[in-house]
Amino acid sequence: MTSAAAPAFADTLTSSDSPVVLDGGLAGRLEAAGHDLGDELWSARLLADRPEAVVAAHLAYYAAGASVATTASYQATFEGFARRGIGHDRAAGLLALAVELAREAARRAEAKAPGRPLWVAASAGPYGAMLADGSEYRGRYGLDVAELERFHRPRLEVLAAARPDALALETVPDADEARALVRAVRGLGVPAWLSYAVAGDRTRAGDPLEEAFAVAAESDEIVAVGVNCCAPEDVGHAVEVAARVTGKPVVAYPNSGEVWDPGARAWRGRPTFSADLAAGWWRAGARLIGGCCRVGPDAIAGLADRLR
């Protein structure tokens, strides 16, 4: 449930005169705190092993000025947990726990600074995130829309039952998986945003952005569309297209601008994420703005100051 001070999440997107500030990269914050995420479950491993660390990471973003915490469930799936010997019931409990940990962080943040609306968004990554082989940045897994819907629906049901304020359907690589997700959230009773991973003016799988965003245009459950886990320079055009094609509020939370070198297993280049860029995204139609990989609490603090 929404915190006592918070209006309904979906209503805020259409009624507020200021943007809703999202958090930054959860995994990056956990790694900065010294936690090893070199595992197929990524940050979801800490749901079972170090739940208090997840609460602390969420708290850092709330303290920085974020109004939304995105849960540690991006890579959490029944199939992924099963490979670790975790049965269905325990996996469902961990998915629900991801929402409760973010909610606990919101309660603690409110106790320190009451009166600011805080929300929790339950993260659901694409099918490729479960494979843990980078295929979420390529899409086209050889599965049809019905098969992808059958994969996503059970976990989305569990996340929705945990009563987050929203579902974050994020880093979606192609329009086919978006179609599956739009179908999978029907009737769950929780608003959702749908965000693509993009490169230039196309999705990571090569779909034109107009076609990709149109998938969600008529969905009542999808209350915002946009992009995440992309270069900051690719956001502005995508925001304009998303707003024009769907008429919905737009979500934008790119990476820092650094580039991952898989051979060296290291980030290269300089960050290009900036609060000034984000102000331009707001003018173009973005109503939920934050960061993804390598965007930490300091960057979110600067973003919150600039946008407010």
Residue pairs with C-beta under 8 A, 6 or more apart in sequence:
1 163
2 8
2 9
2 117
2 119
2 165
3 106
3 107
3 110
3 117
3 118
3 119
4 110
5 110
5 114
5 115
5 116
5 117
5 118
6 12
6 117
6 118
6 119
6 165
7 117
8 165
9 119
9 165
9 166
9 191
9 223
10 166
10 191
10 223
12 20
12 117
13 20
13 223
13 224
13 249
13 287
13 288
14 249
16 287
18 307
18 308
19 282
19 286
19 287
19 288
19 289
19 307
20 67
20 68
20 119
20 287
20 288
20 289
21 65
21 66
21 67
21 68
21 289
21 290
21 300
21 303
21 304
21 307
21 308
22 66
22 67
22 68
22 70
22 121
22 251
22 253
22 288
22 289
22 290
22 291
22 300
23 58
23 61
23 62
23 66
23 68
23 69
23 70
23 290
23 291
23 300
24 61
24 64
24 66
24 253
24 290
24 291
24 292
24 295
24 296
24 297
24 299
24 300
25 255
25 291
25 292
25 293
25 294
25 295
25 296
26 43
26 54
26 57
26 58
26 70
26 72
26 74
27 37
27 42
27 43
27 293
28 293
28 294
28 295
28 296
29 57
29 60
29 61
29 296
29 297
30 37
30 43
30 46
30 53
30 54
30 57
31 37
32 296
33 53
33 56
33 57
35 46
35 50
35 53
37 43
37 45
37 46
39 45
40 75
40 80
40 83
40 84
40 132
41 75
41 76
41 80
41 81
41 84
42 74
42 75
42 129
42 132
43 54
43 72
43 74
43 75
44 72
44 73
44 74
44 75
44 76
44 80
44 94
44 98
46 53
46 54
46 72
47 54
47 72
47 73
47 76
47 94
47 97
47 98
47 101
48 86
48 94
51 97
51 101
54 72
54 98
54 101
54 102
55 101
55 102
55 104
55 105
55 108
56 105
57 72
58 69
58 101
58 102
58 105
58 106
59 105
59 108
59 109
60 297
61 69
61 297
61 300
62 69
62 105
62 106
62 109
62 118
63 109
63 112
63 297
64 297
64 298
64 300
64 301
64 304
65 300
65 301
65 303
65 304
65 305
65 308
66 290
66 300
66 304
67 116
67 117
67 118
67 119
68 118
68 119
68 120
68 121
68 165
68 166
68 288
68 290
69 102
69 105
69 106
69 118
69 119
69 120
69 121
70 102
70 121
70 123
70 168
70 170
71 98
71 99
71 101
71 102
71 120
71 121
71 122
71 123
71 159
71 164
71 168
72 98
72 101
72 102
72 123
73 95
73 98
73 99
73 122
73 123
73 124
73 155
73 159
74 123
74 124
74 125
74 129
74 170
74 171
75 125
75 129
75 130
75 132
76 91
76 94
76 95
76 98
76 155
77 91
77 129
77 130
77 151
77 155
78 88
78 91
78 92
78 154
78 155
79 130
79 151
80 130
80 132
81 87
81 90
81 91
81 94
82 88
82 91
86 94
92 158
95 155
95 158
95 159
95 162
96 158
96 159
96 161
96 162
98 122
98 123
98 159
98 162
99 120
99 122
99 159
99 162
99 163
99 164
100 162
102 120
102 164
103 120
106 118
106 119
106 120
109 116
109 118
110 116
110 118
119 165
119 166
120 164
120 165
120 166
121 164
121 165
121 166
121 167
121 168
121 193
122 159
122 160
122 162
122 164
122 166
122 167
122 168
122 190
123 168
123 170
124 152
124 155
124 156
124 159
124 167
124 168
124 169
124 170
124 181
125 136
125 170
125 171
126 136
126 139
126 170
126 171
126 172
126 173
126 177
127 135
127 136
127 141
127 143
127 148
127 151
127 152
127 177
128 134
128 135
128 136
128 137
128 138
128 139
128 141
128 173
129 136
129 171
130 151
131 141
134 262
135 141
135 173
136 171
136 173
136 197
136 204
137 171
137 173
137 197
137 204
138 173
138 204
138 205
139 173
139 174
139 176
139 177
139 203
139 204
139 205
140 173
140 174
140 176
140 205
141 148
143 151
144 176
145 176
145 179
145 180
145 183
146 180
147 180
148 176
148 177
148 180
148 181
149 180
149 181
149 183
149 184
151 180
152 180
152 181
152 184
153 184
156 167
156 184
156 185
156 188
157 188
159 167
159 190
160 167
160 185
160 188
160 189
160 190
163 190
164 190
165 190
165 191
166 190
166 191
166 192
166 193
166 223
167 185
167 188
167 190
167 191
167 192
167 193
168 192
168 193
168 195
169 178
169 181
169 185
169 192
169 193
169 194
169 195
169 222
170 193
170 195
170 228
170 229
171 195
171 196
171 197
171 228
171 229
172 178
172 181
172 194
172 195
172 196
172 197
172 203
173 196
173 197
173 203
173 204
173 205
174 203
174 204
174 205
174 206
174 207
174 212
175 203
175 205
175 207
175 211
175 212
175 215
178 194
178 196
178 212
178 215
178 216
179 215
181 192
181 194
182 194
182 215
182 216
182 219
182 221
182 222
185 192
185 219
185 221
185 222
186 221
188 221
190 221
191 221
191 222
191 223
192 221
192 222
192 223
193 222
193 223
193 224
193 225
193 226
193 251
193 288
194 215
194 216
194 222
194 224
194 225
194 226
195 225
195 226
195 227
195 228
195 251
195 253
196 203
196 204
196 209
196 212
196 213
196 226
196 227
196 228
196 238
197 203
197 204
197 227
197 228
197 229
197 230
198 204
198 209
198 227
198 230
198 234
198 238
199 230
199 231
199 234
200 234
201 208
201 209
201 237
201 238
201 241
202 208
202 209
203 209
203 212
209 237
209 238
209 241
209 242
209 245
210 241
210 245
213 225
213 241
213 242
213 245
213 246
214 245
214 246
216 222
216 225
216 246
216 248
217 245
217 246
217 247
217 248
222 248
223 248
223 249
224 248
224 249
224 250
224 251
224 287
224 288
225 242
225 246
225 248
225 250
225 251
226 238
226 239
226 242
226 250
226 251
226 252
226 253
226 286
226 288
227 234
227 235
227 238
227 239
227 242
227 251
227 252
227 253
227 254
228 251
228 252
228 253
228 254
228 292
229 253
229 254
229 255
229 292
229 293
230 238
230 254
230 255
230 292
231 254
231 255
231 257
231 272
232 254
232 255
232 256
232 257
232 272
232 273
232 274
232 277
233 257
233 272
234 254
235 252
235 254
235 277
235 281
235 286
236 277
236 280
236 281
236 284
238 252
239 250
239 252
239 281
239 284
239 285
239 286
240 284
240 285
242 248
242 250
242 285
243 250
243 284
243 285
249 285
249 286
249 287
249 288
250 281
250 284
250 285
250 286
250 287
250 288
251 286
251 287
251 288
251 289
252 278
252 281
252 286
252 288
252 289
252 290
253 288
253 289
253 290
253 291
253 292
253 295
254 273
254 291
254 292
254 295
255 273
255 291
255 292
255 293
255 294
255 295
256 267
256 271
256 272
256 273
256 291
256 293
256 294
256 295
256 299
257 269
257 270
257 271
257 272
257 273
258 267
258 268
258 269
258 270
258 271
258 294
259 267
259 268
259 269
260 266
260 267
260 268
260 293
261 267
261 268
267 294
271 294
271 299
273 291
273 295
273 299
275 302
275 303
275 305
275 306
275 307
276 306
278 286
278 289
278 303
278 306
278 307
279 306
279 307
281 289
282 289
282 307
289 303
289 307
290 300
290 303
291 299
291 300
291 303
